[in-house]
Amino acid sequence: MQPDHNNWLNSMESPTRTIAKAVSWQLLGLFSMTLIGYLFTGSVTAAGSLAVVTTLIGAVCYVLHERVWNRISWGRVDSLGTTSR
């Protein structure tokens, strides 16, 4: 049986799933930035502060980036499967 590559057009993820993915991604980023900060500074406090600040800045930049892309029609697929150019 062939997979239906257009199935993603008909399925949207729930808001809860989207939030769970965003939180897990942010936690992964927070952990990795803390580790990198610690390796560079040798201080857990400085590393944690750096990680929190970069996570907050990253979250704001992500939201702004998404809002800009929501205004661009290029590459969108409508319900008939046609792509905007």
Stockholm file with secondary structure:
# STOCKHOLM 1.0

chainA/1-85         MQPDHNNWLNSMESPTRTIAKAVSWQLLGLFSMTLIGYLFTGSVTAAGSLAVVTTLIGAVCYVLHERVWNRISWGRVDSLGTTSR
#=GR chainA/1-85 SS CCCCTTHHHHCCCCHHHHHHHHHHHHHHHHHHHHHHHHHHHSCHHHHHHHHHHHHHHHHHHHHHHHHHHHTCCTTCBCTTSCBCC
#=GC SS_cons        CCCCTTHHHHCCCCHHHHHHHHHHHHHHHHHHHHHHHHHHHSCHHHHHHHHHHHHHHHHHHHHHHHHHHHTCCTTCBCTTSCBCC
//
